[in-house]
Amino acid sequence: MGRRFKCVVCGRLFPEGQGVFIGRGGLTLTFHSSRCAYKFLKLLFERADERCVLDTARGLVSELERVVELRGARVQKRV
Ligand SMILES: [Zn+2]
């Protein structure tokens, strides 16, 4: 039997190759489903230091908006 991981949100065990893993700076968070990952992300967003999290979130939103715009431009060219 392969390795099993524990979901940090609900405690469910799941096998390697499934679930969601997020790691940084020696900490790896394991979630059995994207729903549990979303729950954790929501709590993190609500509780993390506002100055850090809002600047990063705004930066990410504009970065992703540019990606969506570029994708839209590429799709239009093909038509
Ligand atoms: Zn879970």
PDB file of the backbone (N, CA, C, O) and the ligand in Angstrom, with CONECT records:
HET     ZN  A 101       1
ATOM      1  N   MET A   1       0.842  -1.204   0.000  1.00  0.00           N
ATOM      2  CA  MET A   1       0.000   0.000   0.000  1.00  0.00           C
ATOM      3  C   MET A   1       0.874   1.249   0.000  1.00  0.00           C
ATOM      4  O   MET A   1       1.862   1.303   0.731  1.00  0.00           O
ATOM      5  N   GLY A   2       0.535   2.241  -0.794  1.00  0.00           N
ATOM      6  CA  GLY A   2       1.323   3.466  -0.896  1.00  0.00           C
ATOM      7  C   GLY A   2       1.145   4.368   0.315  1.00  0.00           C
ATOM      8  O   GLY A   2       0.462   4.025   1.281  1.00  0.00           O
ATOM      9  N   ARG A   3       1.764   5.502   0.235  1.00  0.00           N
ATOM     10  CA  ARG A   3       1.656   6.469   1.338  1.00  0.00           C
ATOM     11  C   ARG A   3       0.258   7.033   1.426  1.00  0.00           C
ATOM     12  O   ARG A   3      -0.445   7.171   0.425  1.00  0.00           O
ATOM     13  N   ARG A   4      -0.128   7.354   2.643  1.00  0.00           N
ATOM     14  CA  ARG A   4      -1.430   7.984   2.835  1.00  0.00           C
ATOM     15  C   ARG A   4      -1.228   9.325   3.521  1.00  0.00           C
ATOM     16  O   ARG A   4      -0.352   9.480   4.372  1.00  0.00           O
ATOM     17  N   PHE A   5      -2.038  10.272   3.143  1.00  0.00           N
ATOM     18  CA  PHE A   5      -1.938  11.624   3.699  1.00  0.00           C
ATOM     19  C   PHE A   5      -3.227  11.974   4.428  1.00  0.00           C
ATOM     20  O   PHE A   5      -4.288  11.412   4.155  1.00  0.00           O
ATOM     21  N   LYS A   6      -3.113  12.917   5.365  1.00  0.00           N
ATOM     22  CA  LYS A   6      -4.291  13.320   6.149  1.00  0.00           C
ATOM     23  C   LYS A   6      -4.707  14.733   5.752  1.00  0.00           C
ATOM     24  O   LYS A   6      -3.874  15.638   5.689  1.00  0.00           O
ATOM     25  N   CYS A   7      -5.986  14.917   5.487  1.00  0.00           N
ATOM     26  CA  CYS A   7      -6.513  16.241   5.150  1.00  0.00           C
ATOM     27  C   CYS A   7      -6.468  17.126   6.405  1.00  0.00           C
ATOM     28  O   CYS A   7      -6.989  16.745   7.453  1.00  0.00           O
ATOM     29  N   VAL A   8      -5.844  18.306   6.294  1.00  0.00           N
ATOM     30  CA  VAL A   8      -5.708  19.171   7.474  1.00  0.00           C
ATOM     31  C   VAL A   8      -7.040  19.802   7.876  1.00  0.00           C
ATOM     32  O   VAL A   8      -7.170  20.305   8.992  1.00  0.00           O
ATOM     33  N   VAL A   9      -8.030  19.782   6.984  1.00  0.00           N
ATOM     34  CA  VAL A   9      -9.323  20.401   7.294  1.00  0.00           C
ATOM     35  C   VAL A   9     -10.279  19.404   7.947  1.00  0.00           C
ATOM     36  O   VAL A   9     -10.844  19.694   9.001  1.00  0.00           O
ATOM     37  N   CYS A  10     -10.469  18.226   7.332  1.00  0.00           N
ATOM     38  CA  CYS A  10     -11.477  17.291   7.847  1.00  0.00           C
ATOM     39  C   CYS A  10     -10.886  16.024   8.455  1.00  0.00           C
ATOM     40  O   CYS A  10     -11.608  15.236   9.065  1.00  0.00           O
ATOM     41  N   GLY A  11      -9.571  15.821   8.293  1.00  0.00           N
ATOM     42  CA  GLY A  11      -8.921  14.675   8.904  1.00  0.00           C
ATOM     43  C   GLY A  11      -9.002  13.389   8.114  1.00  0.00           C
ATOM     44  O   GLY A  11      -8.463  12.369   8.544  1.00  0.00           O
ATOM     45  N   ARG A  12      -9.660  13.411   6.968  1.00  0.00           N
ATOM     46  CA  ARG A  12      -9.805  12.206   6.152  1.00  0.00           C
ATOM     47  C   ARG A  12      -8.452  11.767   5.584  1.00  0.00           C
ATOM     48  O   ARG A  12      -7.638  12.604   5.194  1.00  0.00           O
ATOM     49  N   LEU A  13      -8.216  10.457   5.539  1.00  0.00           N
ATOM     50  CA  LEU A  13      -6.980   9.927   4.952  1.00  0.00           C
ATOM     51  C   LEU A  13      -7.200   9.691   3.468  1.00  0.00           C
ATOM     52  O   LEU A  13      -8.272   9.251   3.051  1.00  0.00           O
ATOM     53  N   PHE A  14      -6.183   9.985   2.675  1.00  0.00           N
ATOM     54  CA  PHE A  14      -6.298   9.753   1.231  1.00  0.00           C
ATOM     55  C   PHE A  14      -4.964   9.279   0.676  1.00  0.00           C
ATOM     56  O   PHE A  14      -3.908   9.618   1.211  1.00  0.00           O
ATOM     57  N   PRO A  15      -5.012   8.482  -0.416  1.00  0.00           N
ATOM     58  CA  PRO A  15      -3.776   7.903  -0.965  1.00  0.00           C
ATOM     59  C   PRO A  15      -2.982   8.899  -1.797  1.00  0.00           C
ATOM     60  O   PRO A  15      -3.505   9.909  -2.267  1.00  0.00           O
ATOM     61  N   GLU A  16      -1.715   8.586  -1.964  1.00  0.00           N
ATOM     62  CA  GLU A  16      -0.819   9.376  -2.800  1.00  0.00           C
ATOM     63  C   GLU A  16      -1.398   9.461  -4.210  1.00  0.00           C
ATOM     64  O   GLU A  16      -1.983   8.493  -4.697  1.00  0.00           O
ATOM     65  N   GLY A  17      -1.240  10.608  -4.869  1.00  0.00           N
ATOM     66  CA  GLY A  17      -1.765  10.762  -6.225  1.00  0.00           C
ATOM     67  C   GLY A  17      -3.135  11.412  -6.240  1.00  0.00           C
ATOM     68  O   GLY A  17      -3.634  11.789  -7.300  1.00  0.00           O
ATOM     69  N   GLN A  18      -3.751  11.547  -5.065  1.00  0.00           N
ATOM     70  CA  GLN A  18      -5.040  12.233  -4.980  1.00  0.00           C
ATOM     71  C   GLN A  18      -4.893  13.456  -4.096  1.00  0.00           C
ATOM     72  O   GLN A  18      -3.852  13.651  -3.469  1.00  0.00           O
ATOM     73  N   GLY A  19      -5.909  14.265  -4.043  1.00  0.00           N
ATOM     74  CA  GLY A  19      -5.920  15.403  -3.142  1.00  0.00           C
ATOM     75  C   GLY A  19      -5.156  16.599  -3.668  1.00  0.00           C
ATOM     76  O   GLY A  19      -4.673  16.602  -4.801  1.00  0.00           O
ATOM     77  N   VAL A  20      -5.055  17.617  -2.827  1.00  0.00           N
ATOM     78  CA  VAL A  20      -4.410  18.881  -3.186  1.00  0.00           C
ATOM     79  C   VAL A  20      -3.268  19.120  -2.206  1.00  0.00           C
ATOM     80  O   VAL A  20      -3.455  18.990  -0.996  1.00  0.00           O
ATOM     81  N   PHE A  21      -2.092  19.466  -2.711  1.00  0.00           N
ATOM     82  CA  PHE A  21      -0.924  19.751  -1.883  1.00  0.00           C
ATOM     83  C   PHE A  21      -0.470  21.172  -2.143  1.00  0.00           C
ATOM     84  O   PHE A  21      -0.322  21.585  -3.293  1.00  0.00           O
ATOM     85  N   ILE A  22      -0.246  21.929  -1.059  1.00  0.00           N
ATOM     86  CA  ILE A  22       0.308  23.280  -1.188  1.00  0.00           C
ATOM     87  C   ILE A  22       1.458  23.386  -0.196  1.00  0.00           C
ATOM     88  O   ILE A  22       1.276  23.165   1.002  1.00  0.00           O
ATOM     89  N   GLY A  23       2.641  23.723  -0.696  1.00  0.00           N
ATOM     90  CA  GLY A  23       3.791  23.794   0.197  1.00  0.00           C
ATOM     91  C   GLY A  23       4.589  25.066   0.022  1.00  0.00           C
ATOM     92  O   GLY A  23       4.692  25.620  -1.072  1.00  0.00           O
ATOM     93  N   ARG A  24       5.152  25.515   1.137  1.00  0.00           N
ATOM     94  CA  ARG A  24       6.044  26.661   1.098  1.00  0.00           C
ATOM     95  C   ARG A  24       6.814  26.750   2.410  1.00  0.00           C
ATOM     96  O   ARG A  24       6.259  26.532   3.486  1.00  0.00           O
ATOM     97  N   GLY A  25       8.105  27.072   2.304  1.00  0.00           N
ATOM     98  CA  GLY A  25       8.930  27.302   3.486  1.00  0.00           C
ATOM     99  C   GLY A  25       8.915  26.172   4.499  1.00  0.00           C
ATOM    100  O   GLY A  25       8.871  26.418   5.704  1.00  0.00           O
ATOM    101  N   GLY A  26       8.950  24.933   4.018  1.00  0.00           N
ATOM    102  CA  GLY A  26       9.014  23.791   4.936  1.00  0.00           C
ATOM    103  C   GLY A  26       7.659  23.336   5.452  1.00  0.00           C
ATOM    104  O   GLY A  26       7.584  22.350   6.185  1.00  0.00           O
ATOM    105  N   LEU A  27       6.593  24.026   5.091  1.00  0.00           N
ATOM    106  CA  LEU A  27       5.247  23.611   5.508  1.00  0.00           C
ATOM    107  C   LEU A  27       4.483  23.117   4.293  1.00  0.00           C
ATOM    108  O   LEU A  27       4.353  23.831   3.298  1.00  0.00           O
ATOM    109  N   THR A  28       3.980  21.895   4.377  1.00  0.00           N
ATOM    110  CA  THR A  28       3.144  21.373   3.291  1.00  0.00           C
ATOM    111  C   THR A  28       1.759  21.101   3.841  1.00  0.00           C
ATOM    112  O   THR A  28       1.598  20.381   4.827  1.00  0.00           O
ATOM    113  N   LEU A  29       0.760  21.683   3.197  1.00  0.00           N
ATOM    114  CA  LEU A  29      -0.626  21.478   3.595  1.00  0.00           C
ATOM    115  C   LEU A  29      -1.238  20.449   2.665  1.00  0.00           C
ATOM    116  O   LEU A  29      -1.063  20.514   1.449  1.00  0.00           O
ATOM    117  N   THR A  30      -1.958  19.498   3.246  1.00  0.00           N
ATOM    118  CA  THR A  30      -2.567  18.437   2.445  1.00  0.00           C
ATOM    119  C   THR A  30      -4.084  18.481   2.612  1.00  0.00           C
ATOM    120  O   THR A  30      -4.601  18.543   3.728  1.00  0.00           O
ATOM    121  N   PHE A  31      -4.785  18.448   1.480  1.00  0.00           N
ATOM    122  CA  PHE A  31      -6.255  18.492   1.473  1.00  0.00           C
ATOM    123  C   PHE A  31      -6.777  17.311   0.663  1.00  0.00           C
ATOM    124  O   PHE A  31      -6.247  17.015  -0.408  1.00  0.00           O
ATOM    125  N   HIS A  32      -7.810  16.632   1.163  1.00  0.00           N
ATOM    126  CA  HIS A  32      -8.305  15.473   0.428  1.00  0.00           C
ATOM    127  C   HIS A  32      -9.120  15.883  -0.793  1.00  0.00           C
ATOM    128  O   HIS A  32      -9.276  15.093  -1.724  1.00  0.00           O
ATOM    129  N   SER A  33      -9.647  17.121  -0.800  1.00  0.00           N
ATOM    130  CA  SER A  33     -10.455  17.574  -1.940  1.00  0.00           C
ATOM    131  C   SER A  33     -10.267  19.072  -2.133  1.00  0.00           C
ATOM    132  O   SER A  33      -9.791  19.775  -1.242  1.00  0.00           O
ATOM    133  N   SER A  34     -10.650  19.544  -3.317  1.00  0.00           N
ATOM    134  CA  SER A  34     -10.540  20.979  -3.574  1.00  0.00           C
ATOM    135  C   SER A  34     -11.508  21.763  -2.685  1.00  0.00           C
ATOM    136  O   SER A  34     -11.283  22.937  -2.393  1.00  0.00           O
ATOM    137  N   ARG A  35     -12.576  21.104  -2.263  1.00  0.00           N
ATOM    138  CA  ARG A  35     -13.521  21.771  -1.353  1.00  0.00           C
ATOM    139  C   ARG A  35     -12.867  22.094  -0.017  1.00  0.00           C
ATOM    140  O   ARG A  35     -13.047  23.188   0.517  1.00  0.00           O
ATOM    141  N   CYS A  36     -12.103  21.141   0.525  1.00  0.00           N
ATOM    142  CA  CYS A  36     -11.395  21.388   1.779  1.00  0.00           C
ATOM    143  C   CYS A  36     -10.295  22.437   1.573  1.00  0.00           C
ATOM    144  O   CYS A  36     -10.057  23.265   2.453  1.00  0.00           O
ATOM    145  N   ALA A  37      -9.629  22.406   0.420  1.00  0.00           N
ATOM    146  CA  ALA A  37      -8.602  23.407   0.119  1.00  0.00           C
ATOM    147  C   ALA A  37      -9.238  24.796   0.077  1.00  0.00           C
ATOM    148  O   ALA A  37      -8.651  25.763   0.560  1.00  0.00           O
ATOM    149  N   TYR A  38     -10.428  24.894  -0.495  1.00  0.00           N
ATOM    150  CA  TYR A  38     -11.146  26.165  -0.571  1.00  0.00           C
ATOM    151  C   TYR A  38     -11.506  26.678   0.823  1.00  0.00           C
ATOM    152  O   TYR A  38     -11.356  27.865   1.113  1.00  0.00           O
ATOM    153  N   LYS A  39     -11.985  25.772   1.684  1.00  0.00           N
ATOM    154  CA  LYS A  39     -12.334  26.145   3.065  1.00  0.00           C
ATOM    155  C   LYS A  39     -11.126  26.770   3.766  1.00  0.00           C
ATOM    156  O   LYS A  39     -11.228  27.807   4.421  1.00  0.00           O
ATOM    157  N   PHE A  40      -9.969  26.097   3.602  1.00  0.00           N
ATOM    158  CA  PHE A  40      -8.743  26.568   4.238  1.00  0.00           C
ATOM    159  C   PHE A  40      -8.318  27.910   3.651  1.00  0.00           C
ATOM    160  O   PHE A  40      -7.945  28.823   4.388  1.00  0.00           O
ATOM    161  N   LEU A  41      -8.374  28.030   2.333  1.00  0.00           N
ATOM    162  CA  LEU A  41      -7.994  29.274   1.657  1.00  0.00           C
ATOM    163  C   LEU A  41      -8.847  30.441   2.152  1.00  0.00           C
ATOM    164  O   LEU A  41      -8.341  31.543   2.365  1.00  0.00           O
ATOM    165  N   LYS A  42     -10.134  30.191   2.332  1.00  0.00           N
ATOM    166  CA  LYS A  42     -11.055  31.220   2.799  1.00  0.00           C
ATOM    167  C   LYS A  42     -10.661  31.691   4.201  1.00  0.00           C
ATOM    168  O   LYS A  42     -10.606  32.891   4.469  1.00  0.00           O
ATOM    169  N   LEU A  43     -10.385  30.721   5.103  1.00  0.00           N
ATOM    170  CA  LEU A  43      -9.974  31.057   6.469  1.00  0.00           C
ATOM    171  C   LEU A  43      -8.648  31.814   6.469  1.00  0.00           C
ATOM    172  O   LEU A  43      -8.483  32.794   7.195  1.00  0.00           O
ATOM    173  N   LEU A  44      -7.709  31.351   5.650  1.00  0.00           N
ATOM    174  CA  LEU A  44      -6.399  31.994   5.565  1.00  0.00           C
ATOM    175  C   LEU A  44      -6.561  33.435   5.099  1.00  0.00           C
ATOM    176  O   LEU A  44      -5.949  34.348   5.655  1.00  0.00           O
ATOM    177  N   PHE A  45      -7.380  33.633   4.088  1.00  0.00           N
ATOM    178  CA  PHE A  45      -7.609  34.953   3.515  1.00  0.00           C
ATOM    179  C   PHE A  45      -8.249  35.895   4.545  1.00  0.00           C
ATOM    180  O   PHE A  45      -7.924  37.080   4.608  1.00  0.00           O
ATOM    181  N   GLU A  46      -9.165  35.339   5.349  1.00  0.00           N
ATOM    182  CA  GLU A  46      -9.868  36.158   6.342  1.00  0.00           C
ATOM    183  C   GLU A  46      -8.991  36.486   7.562  1.00  0.00           C
ATOM    184  O   GLU A  46      -9.163  37.528   8.196  1.00  0.00           O
ATOM    185  N   ARG A  47      -8.047  35.581   7.883  1.00  0.00           N
ATOM    186  CA  ARG A  47      -7.293  35.745   9.128  1.00  0.00           C
ATOM    187  C   ARG A  47      -5.866  36.253   8.961  1.00  0.00           C
ATOM    188  O   ARG A  47      -5.277  36.755   9.918  1.00  0.00           O
ATOM    189  N   ALA A  48      -5.304  36.134   7.769  1.00  0.00           N
ATOM    190  CA  ALA A  48      -3.912  36.553   7.555  1.00  0.00           C
ATOM    191  C   ALA A  48      -3.809  38.079   7.674  1.00  0.00           C
ATOM    192  O   ALA A  48      -4.808  38.789   7.550  1.00  0.00           O
ATOM    193  N   ASP A  49      -2.604  38.566   7.912  1.00  0.00           N
ATOM    194  CA  ASP A  49      -2.343  39.998   8.022  1.00  0.00           C
ATOM    195  C   ASP A  49      -2.872  40.710   6.775  1.00  0.00           C
ATOM    196  O   ASP A  49      -2.467  40.410   5.652  1.00  0.00           O
ATOM    197  N   GLU A  50      -3.784  41.655   6.997  1.00  0.00           N
ATOM    198  CA  GLU A  50      -4.487  42.305   5.892  1.00  0.00           C
ATOM    199  C   GLU A  50      -3.546  42.973   4.898  1.00  0.00           C
ATOM    200  O   GLU A  50      -3.741  42.879   3.686  1.00  0.00           O
ATOM    201  N   ARG A  51      -2.508  43.659   5.424  1.00  0.00           N
ATOM    202  CA  ARG A  51      -1.603  44.379   4.516  1.00  0.00           C
ATOM    203  C   ARG A  51      -0.910  43.436   3.542  1.00  0.00           C
ATOM    204  O   ARG A  51      -0.757  43.746   2.360  1.00  0.00           O
ATOM    205  N   CYS A  52      -0.487  42.266   4.059  1.00  0.00           N
ATOM    206  CA  CYS A  52       0.194  41.288   3.198  1.00  0.00           C
ATOM    207  C   CYS A  52      -0.779  40.678   2.200  1.00  0.00           C
ATOM    208  O   CYS A  52      -0.524  40.643   0.996  1.00  0.00           O
ATOM    209  N   VAL A  53      -1.900  40.200   2.728  1.00  0.00           N
ATOM    210  CA  VAL A  53      -2.787  39.391   1.916  1.00  0.00           C
ATOM    211  C   VAL A  53      -3.501  40.231   0.845  1.00  0.00           C
ATOM    212  O   VAL A  53      -3.710  39.749  -0.268  1.00  0.00           O
ATOM    213  N   LEU A  54      -3.874  41.470   1.163  1.00  0.00           N
ATOM    214  CA  LEU A  54      -4.605  42.268   0.183  1.00  0.00           C
ATOM    215  C   LEU A  54      -3.710  42.694  -0.974  1.00  0.00           C
ATOM    216  O   LEU A  54      -4.133  42.654  -2.129  1.00  0.00           O
ATOM    217  N   ASP A  55      -2.465  43.104  -0.674  1.00  0.00           N
ATOM    218  CA  ASP A  55      -1.544  43.480  -1.748  1.00  0.00           C
ATOM    219  C   ASP A  55      -1.278  42.301  -2.676  1.00  0.00           C
ATOM    220  O   ASP A  55      -1.309  42.444  -3.898  1.00  0.00           O
ATOM    221  N   THR A  56      -1.016  41.139  -2.090  1.00  0.00           N
ATOM    222  CA  THR A  56      -0.747  39.941  -2.888  1.00  0.00           C
ATOM    223  C   THR A  56      -1.978  39.568  -3.707  1.00  0.00           C
ATOM    224  O   THR A  56      -1.861  39.238  -4.887  1.00  0.00           O
ATOM    225  N   ALA A  57      -3.152  39.619  -3.092  1.00  0.00           N
ATOM    226  CA  ALA A  57      -4.388  39.246  -3.787  1.00  0.00           C
ATOM    227  C   ALA A  57      -4.663  40.202  -4.946  1.00  0.00           C
ATOM    228  O   ALA A  57      -5.016  39.762  -6.040  1.00  0.00           O
ATOM    229  N   ARG A  58      -4.502  41.522  -4.711  1.00  0.00           N
ATOM    230  CA  ARG A  58      -4.732  42.490  -5.794  1.00  0.00           C
ATOM    231  C   ARG A  58      -3.761  42.268  -6.944  1.00  0.00           C
ATOM    232  O   ARG A  58      -4.148  42.319  -8.111  1.00  0.00           O
ATOM    233  N   GLY A  59      -2.492  42.020  -6.610  1.00  0.00           N
ATOM    234  CA  GLY A  59      -1.475  41.751  -7.626  1.00  0.00           C
ATOM    235  C   GLY A  59      -1.831  40.532  -8.459  1.00  0.00           C
ATOM    236  O   GLY A  59      -1.706  40.535  -9.683  1.00  0.00           O
ATOM    237  N   LEU A  60      -2.279  39.486  -7.768  1.00  0.00           N
ATOM    238  CA  LEU A  60      -2.645  38.248  -8.458  1.00  0.00           C
ATOM    239  C   LEU A  60      -3.856  38.453  -9.358  1.00  0.00           C
ATOM    240  O   LEU A  60      -3.897  37.936 -10.475  1.00  0.00           O
ATOM    241  N   VAL A  61      -4.848  39.208  -8.874  1.00  0.00           N
ATOM    242  CA  VAL A  61      -6.058  39.446  -9.667  1.00  0.00           C
ATOM    243  C   VAL A  61      -5.694  40.156 -10.966  1.00  0.00           C
ATOM    244  O   VAL A  61      -6.173  39.773 -12.033  1.00  0.00           O
ATOM    245  N   SER A  62      -4.838  41.204 -10.887  1.00  0.00           N
ATOM    246  CA  SER A  62      -4.505  41.909 -12.127  1.00  0.00           C
ATOM    247  C   SER A  62      -3.637  41.047 -13.042  1.00  0.00           C
ATOM    248  O   SER A  62      -3.751  41.125 -14.265  1.00  0.00           O
ATOM    249  N   GLU A  63      -2.761  40.218 -12.439  1.00  0.00           N
ATOM    250  CA  GLU A  63      -1.948  39.306 -13.249  1.00  0.00           C
ATOM    251  C   GLU A  63      -2.844  38.318 -14.010  1.00  0.00           C
ATOM    252  O   GLU A  63      -2.637  38.067 -15.197  1.00  0.00           O
ATOM    253  N   LEU A  64      -3.843  37.764 -13.308  1.00  0.00           N
ATOM    254  CA  LEU A  64      -4.733  36.789 -13.940  1.00  0.00           C
ATOM    255  C   LEU A  64      -5.648  37.455 -14.962  1.00  0.00           C
ATOM    256  O   LEU A  64      -6.005  36.846 -15.970  1.00  0.00           O
ATOM    257  N   GLU A  65      -6.030  38.719 -14.699  1.00  0.00           N
ATOM    258  CA  GLU A  65      -6.846  39.457 -15.672  1.00  0.00           C
ATOM    259  C   GLU A  65      -6.097  39.609 -16.992  1.00  0.00           C
ATOM    260  O   GLU A  65      -6.672  39.467 -18.071  1.00  0.00           O
ATOM    261  N   ARG A  66      -4.776  39.906 -16.880  1.00  0.00           N
ATOM    262  CA  ARG A  66      -3.966  40.025 -18.102  1.00  0.00           C
ATOM    263  C   ARG A  66      -3.911  38.710 -18.862  1.00  0.00           C
ATOM    264  O   ARG A  66      -3.978  38.698 -20.091  1.00  0.00           O
ATOM    265  N   VAL A  67      -3.789  37.598 -18.133  1.00  0.00           N
ATOM    266  CA  VAL A  67      -3.752  36.279 -18.769  1.00  0.00           C
ATOM    267  C   VAL A  67      -5.061  36.029 -19.520  1.00  0.00           C
ATOM    268  O   VAL A  67      -5.051  35.541 -20.650  1.00  0.00           O
ATOM    269  N   VAL A  68      -6.194  36.368 -18.883  1.00  0.00           N
ATOM    270  CA  VAL A  68      -7.503  36.162 -19.506  1.00  0.00           C
ATOM    271  C   VAL A  68      -7.639  37.036 -20.751  1.00  0.00           C
ATOM    272  O   VAL A  68      -8.147  36.584 -21.777  1.00  0.00           O
ATOM    273  N   GLU A  69      -7.177  38.308 -20.660  1.00  0.00           N
ATOM    274  CA  GLU A  69      -7.231  39.212 -21.819  1.00  0.00           C
ATOM    275  C   GLU A  69      -6.420  38.660 -22.978  1.00  0.00           C
ATOM    276  O   GLU A  69      -6.886  38.642 -24.117  1.00  0.00           O
ATOM    277  N   LEU A  70      -5.197  38.206 -22.686  1.00  0.00           N
ATOM    278  CA  LEU A  70      -4.337  37.646 -23.727  1.00  0.00           C
ATOM    279  C   LEU A  70      -4.992  36.433 -24.376  1.00  0.00           C
ATOM    280  O   LEU A  70      -4.939  36.269 -25.595  1.00  0.00           O
ATOM    281  N   ARG A  71      -5.605  35.591 -23.563  1.00  0.00           N
ATOM    282  CA  ARG A  71      -6.260  34.394 -24.076  1.00  0.00           C
ATOM    283  C   ARG A  71      -7.422  34.801 -24.989  1.00  0.00           C
ATOM    284  O   ARG A  71      -7.628  34.206 -26.047  1.00  0.00           O
ATOM    285  N   GLY A  72      -8.181  35.823 -24.565  1.00  0.00           N
ATOM    286  CA  GLY A  72      -9.301  36.329 -25.364  1.00  0.00           C
ATOM    287  C   GLY A  72      -8.813  36.857 -26.697  1.00  0.00           C
ATOM    288  O   GLY A  72      -9.446  36.609 -27.724  1.00  0.00           O
ATOM    289  N   ALA A  73      -7.700  37.583 -26.708  1.00  0.00           N
ATOM    290  CA  ALA A  73      -7.148  38.143 -27.941  1.00  0.00           C
ATOM    291  C   ALA A  73      -6.736  37.020 -28.882  1.00  0.00           C
ATOM    292  O   ALA A  73      -6.942  37.107 -30.093  1.00  0.00           O
ATOM    293  N   ARG A  74      -6.150  35.959 -28.317  1.00  0.00           N
ATOM    294  CA  ARG A  74      -5.697  34.842 -29.140  1.00  0.00           C
ATOM    295  C   ARG A  74      -6.883  34.109 -29.775  1.00  0.00           C
ATOM    296  O   ARG A  74      -6.829  33.708 -30.937  1.00  0.00           O
ATOM    297  N   VAL A  75      -7.968  33.940 -28.981  1.00  0.00           N
ATOM    298  CA  VAL A  75      -9.156  33.252 -29.491  1.00  0.00           C
ATOM    299  C   VAL A  75      -9.775  34.065 -30.625  1.00  0.00           C
ATOM    300  O   VAL A  75     -10.200  33.499 -31.632  1.00  0.00           O
ATOM    301  N   GLN A  76      -9.830  35.410 -30.467  1.00  0.00           N
ATOM    302  CA  GLN A  76     -10.408  36.269 -31.510  1.00  0.00           C
ATOM    303  C   GLN A  76      -9.645  36.176 -32.818  1.00  0.00           C
ATOM    304  O   GLN A  76     -10.237  36.153 -33.897  1.00  0.00           O
ATOM    305  N   LYS A  77      -8.306  36.122 -32.710  1.00  0.00           N
ATOM    306  CA  LYS A  77      -7.465  36.042 -33.907  1.00  0.00           C
ATOM    307  C   LYS A  77      -7.784  34.790 -34.729  1.00  0.00           C
ATOM    308  O   LYS A  77      -7.768  34.813 -35.959  1.00  0.00           O
ATOM    309  N   ARG A  78      -8.075  33.692 -34.011  1.00  0.00           N
ATOM    310  CA  ARG A  78      -8.310  32.414 -34.681  1.00  0.00           C
ATOM    311  C   ARG A  78      -9.605  32.442 -35.493  1.00  0.00           C
ATOM    312  O   ARG A  78      -9.712  31.760 -36.512  1.00  0.00           O
ATOM    313  N   VAL A  79     -10.591  33.228 -35.044  1.00  0.00           N
ATOM    314  CA  VAL A  79     -11.919  33.258 -35.709  1.00  0.00           C
ATOM    315  C   VAL A  79     -11.824  33.956 -37.063  1.00  0.00           C
ATOM    316  O   VAL A  79     -12.827  34.079 -37.766  1.00  0.00           O
TER     317      VAL A  79
HETATM  318 ZN    ZN A 101     -10.842  17.139   3.719  1.00  0.00          ZN2+
END
